[in-house]
Every structure is written in C-alpha cells, then in structure tokens.
Amino acid sequence: MRVFSGACSLIAVVALLFVLNVVNADNPYRYYTWRITYGDIYPLGVKQRGILINGQFPGPTIDCVTNDNLIISVYNYLNEPFLLSWNGLQQRRNSWQDGTFGTTCPIPPRRNFTYALQAKDQIGTFFYFPSLSLHKAAGGYGSIKVYSRPLIPVPYPFPAGDHVVLAGDWFKRTQRQLKYFLDGGHNLPFPDGLIINGRGWNGYTFTVEQGKTYRFRVSNVGIATSINFRIQGHMMKLVEVEGSHTVQNTYSSLDVHLGQSYAVLVTANQPPKDYYVVVSSRFTSKVLTTTAVLHYRNSYAKVSGYVPGGPTTQIDSSINQARSIRRNLTASGPRPNPQGSYHYGLVKPAKTIMLANSAPYINGKLRYAVNSVSYVSPDTPLKLADYFNIGGVFSVGSIQDRPTGGNAYMATSVMHADFRSFIEIVFQNWENTVQSWHIDGYSFFVVGMEGGQWTEGSRLKYNLRDAVSRYTTQVYPRSWTAIYIALDNVGMWNIRSEDWARQYLGQQFYLRVYTQSKSYRDELPIPKNALLCGRARGHRTRPL
C-alpha cells in the first residue's frame, strides 16, 4: 500500500507480483484500475452526491470467463474509508478478498488496494457493491458477468446481445442522513423511488433488433425493497439464477428480492416500436414504479399508453413462482459435467442450524438480531484477528445454532463450522416482512419454503432432486426457507440480511469454516499486500 504520489510507479511491480504469486497462473488475467470519487448524479431528477467509479454510476461492468483471474486496483479518493465486496463470487480458498469488514480492512482515504480475485468454477450473473456503512445507498455498484469457457456447452443459442439491468430502490437523502436515522435507533424512511441503471423514469434505453434474442441480466441492487421486473408485450425465458442454469420456464414478470440476480432471454418478436421496461416494488403499501425503454432499432414510435401493471402485495403468487424455479440437471455448469451429477438429495446433513431473525429494542433503540444476537462490528477484521491470534476481538460460539428465545443482546457473533461438512440451514421468519438472506463464499440448494413453523416433518416436502443453487434466498412473512450447503470453502464468511438497514443494525454474523490443515490446497495464504488495521497493525503479512 502506498500513497498516490508513488502509486503509478508501483502498478507494474504489483501486477508482476500478483502474476507470480496469486490464485492460478494457468488461467488468463484481467487488469482493472478504478478511481473511487464522489460526484454529482441525478437518479431521480435532483442533484445528489453519489459514489462514482472512474466517473461512472453505475460502475464499470466486469466481463470475464470461468477461472479468469481479476486484478482490480482500487484508489480511494473519498475522505473516508472504502471497501468493495463481490456479491456471488465465491472467493474459493480466499476469504481474505471477500471485502466485508469481517475479512478485509477498508482502504483508507488517499490510499489504494489491489484485489486479486478469481471466478473459480463459476458462471453467471453477479454484482459488486460498497460494503461499509451506508455507502451502498450512494452508488458505487456495478455488474459482474462470468461467461462459460468456449468448449463448455451452454443450453441455449448465444444471444445477439447482453443487457445489464441494475435495479433497486433509491433515496434522495444522503447516505450520511440515512445513517443518522439508523444510529438514532430508527428504521429507514420509505424509499423515494426506483431506478434502473442509475436512471429514473424512461432514463435508460435498451436497443434491440427485430427477430433477435437478447439476454437480460437483472440484479436487485437496492437496500430496502423487493422488486418485480417485466417488459411490456414480451415474455421472458429464465435461463440462469446466480450461477445455475435453470429449467427454461417462461414468465411475464419476475420477482427479484434484495441481492438476487437472474438472467432471462427476451426475443424481439413484437411490432417495431418502443416498449416499457418496468420495475415496481413488491410487498409495499405504496407501490413504487419506474421504467426504462426497450427500443427496436430503426423504429420511430415512442412508448405510449399505460405502464403495464404487475403484482403488488400478493404472497402466494411469489411463492409459487419461487417454487417453479428449478435447476437444469442436464446442462453443463462451469465444468463439462452436468449440473445434476451432484446428487445433493442423497447426502444426509451432519447438522441442522436454525436462524431466526427478530427486531428487538436494546437500550431503547431499534436493533435487528439473529438468534437473539445483534451483531456489532469489532475494531479489527475477524479474519485478521483469527490469523494473528489476536485475543479479545471475537469468540467462536458467541451465537447459538438455534433460537434461544431469550432477551436480545449485542455481540460480535461468530459460529463454528467444520470444513467439508454438509449441513442444513433453516431460516425462520416470524416477522411480517419478507427477508432476504445471503451467504458469502458459497452457493446453496434451496430445498423448501413454507408458511408457519419449521419442524422435522417439514423435510417431507423438500425438493431433493432439482432445487436451484444460488447465494441469496428470500423468506416470506411468518414462514421458513430451508437450504442444504456443502461447506467446502475454508474461511470467515458473512451470513447477512440483504436489507441494508437490518444488516447495519445487527442482522448478520460470521461463519468460521475451519480446518486444522495449513495446506494451500485448503486455503490460500494471507495476501502480501493485505491492509492491516485495528489491532492487526504492526503485524507482518508475508515477506515480499
């Protein structure tokens, strides 16, 4: 790490060191240099200060291929620490690079850090975002597209184009004002609107040609609201969910919950003119709506008429749609073997973990909790404290693997898990709002979701054959969702709510997937350029 005055002269040296030392020298490298700044943006028609990457909002799209190495040098020109996380990239053996404060020190102002990532054994639709504080409410996010390797068959013809849809809620208040609400013990106000690719009503255009088929990669990058996505007069064929090829069902609209991503094929088979691309809020008393434009090339008829309506507060239709999304068992994933060759339903879980969210008041202020523990960030990333054996930062077992029913309290909660174990996790939601849960470092099989209390008898309704594998799942009000997950990735991994107010106020914890082995086959060494903060200052990483 150097100040900017010496950074340019170091780029070539740092890049060479990464080529010689990081993830996998047998696969291609892609290099990026990003400048993080504040700048004026107009998402809802009024000037706001947003977080830009290389002057852009949203930030640059990362296009890569399975197993590519991504070397991303980030220069922080903000007047505050900054950190990026990579939603859905599994960081195989490498939680050092995950970009949450539990694993990685923030980049100080006027400094830089170079991430070394790999899209190891992954394909699909992902995104990156700023993970500190409420930075996500100010922008700083962008799309990650991971394509299959040339010799790996894809279960549909290659589309004529690839369109990114980064959609979600937006606030006119600054991220500091929103933080003030939360720090004062209150929830966030209702969002002011929705945006698509950083723009408000009809502010963005997707261009297509008559008769051709296009892939739309849709991600909910908001902080508070589930959305519904649809295109006027066009059906959507679902082909991928968060890295898994799916059974190719056709939908007129799709619910996309916080943090989720989908890829659909849309054929331009309607009379040439402009059509509405619509995003609206789900499960909100006041329905927010915004639009972009689907433009047929060489057509001159503008969008007109009413914006097509979509589902609003209905739960049953959303549950039925979620259950209809299944894994394509015959399609190849990132490897040539079919996705169905891994028979997860034949593996008996070694353990069941039940996680119950709640919204307690602690010391007179609103907090959010998991199994009665409201997470508090320590002064030192957990991964560094673990590596350097720094005491007093966290204790393993500070959160129970079942709801306790006791009074909620605040702690730095870390749960133990054994490397290479196969477990069942049940998300139990007794609140009246939809929850969206994400697990860093993994994808998991969503085997069941129902209303009411989960019991052991609920397993009789599990889908043990073709459940979709993904990294973010919804839990409906007063309901449960069950997942199976193979813990094959050593590290310190964040399990969190994708509702950013809930995450900020404690609905998260870390899963320490541990092995006594020190082999690099199980976990990569600490990066030589790792930033050291908090009580890790003064320690050494590895000699250059």
C-alpha positions, 0 to 999 in steps of 0.5 A: 500500500502506498500513497498516490504520489508513488502509486503509478510507479508501483502498478507494474511491480504489483501486477508482476507480483500478483502474476507470480504469486496469486490464485492460478497462473494457468488461467488468463488475467484481467487488469482493472484500475478504478478511481473511487470519487464522489460526484454529482448524479441525478437518479431521480431528477435532483442533484445528489452526491453519489459514489462514482467509479472512474466517473461512472454510476453505475460502475464499470461492468466486469466481463470475464470467463470461468477461472479468469483471474481479476486484478482490480486496483482500487484508489480511494479518493473519498475522505473516508474509508472504502471497501468493495465486496463481490456479491456471488463470487465465491472467493474459493480458498480466499476469504481474505478478498471477500471485502466485508469488514469481517475479512478485509480492512477498508482502504483508507482515504488517499490510499489504494488496494489491489484485489486479486480475485478469481471466478473459480468454477463459476458462471453467471450473473453477479454484482459488486457493491460498497460494503461499509456503512451506508455507502451502498445507498450512494452508488458505487455498484456495478455488474459482474458477468462470468461467461462459460469457457468456449468448449463448455456447452451452454443450453441455449443459442448465444444471444445477439446481445447482453443487457445489464439491468441494475435495479433497486430502490433509491433515496434522495437523502444522503447516505450520511442522513440515512445513517443518522436515522439508523444510529438514532435507533430508527428504521429507514424512511420509505424509499423515494423511488426506483431506478434502473441503471442509475436512471429514473423514469424512461432514463435508460434505453435498451436497443434491440433488433427485430427477430433477435434474442437478447439476454437480460441480466437483472440484479436487485441492487437496492437496500430496502425493497423487493422488486418485480421486473417485466417488459411490456408485450414480451415474455421472458425465458429464465435461463440462469439464477446466480450461477445455475442454469435453470429449467427454461420456464417462461414468465411475464414478470419476475420477482427479484428480492434484495441481492438476487440476480437472474438472467432471462432471454427476451426475443424481439418478436413484437411490432417495431416500436418502443416498449416499457421496461418496468420495475415496481416494488413488491410487498409495499403499501405504496407501490413504487414504479419506474421504467426504462425503454426497450427500443427496436432499432430503426423504429420511430414510435415512442412508448405510449399508453399505460405502464403495464401493471404487475403484482403488488402485495400478493404472497402466494403468487411469489411463492409459487413462482419461487417454487417453479424455479428449478435447476437444469440437471442436464446442462453443463455448469462451469465444468463439462459435467452436468449440473445434476451429477451432484446428487445433493438429495442423497447426502444426509446433513451432519447438522441442522442450524436454525436462524431466526431473525427478530427486531428487538429494542436494546437500550431503547433503540431499534436493533435487528438480531439473529438468534437473539444476537445483534451483531456489532462490528469489532475494531479489527477484521475477524479474519485478521484477528483469527490469523494473528491470534489476536485475543479479545476481538471475537469468540467462536460460539458467541451465537447459538445454532438455534433460537434461544428465545431469550432477551436480545443482546449485542455481540460480535457473533461468530459460529463454528463450522467444520470444513467439508461438512454438509449441513442444513440451514433453516431460516425462520421468519416470524416477522411480517416482512419478507427477508432476504438472506445471503451467504458469502463464499458459497452457493446453496440448494434451496430445498423448501419454503413454507408458511408457519413453523419449521419442524422435522416433518417439514423435510417431507416436502423438500425438493431433493432432486432439482432445487436451484443453487444460488447465494441469496434466498428470500423468506416470506412473512411468518414462514421458513426457507430451508437450504442444504450447503456443502461447506467446502470453502475454508474461511470467515464468511458473512451470513447477512440480511440483504436489507441494508438497514437490518444488516447495519443494525445487527442482522448478520454474523460470521461463519468460521469454516475451519480446518486444522490443515495449513495446506494451500490446497485448503486455503490460500495464504494471507495476501502480501499486500493485505491492509492491516488495521485495528489491532492487526497493525504492526503485524507482518503479512508475508515477506515480499 
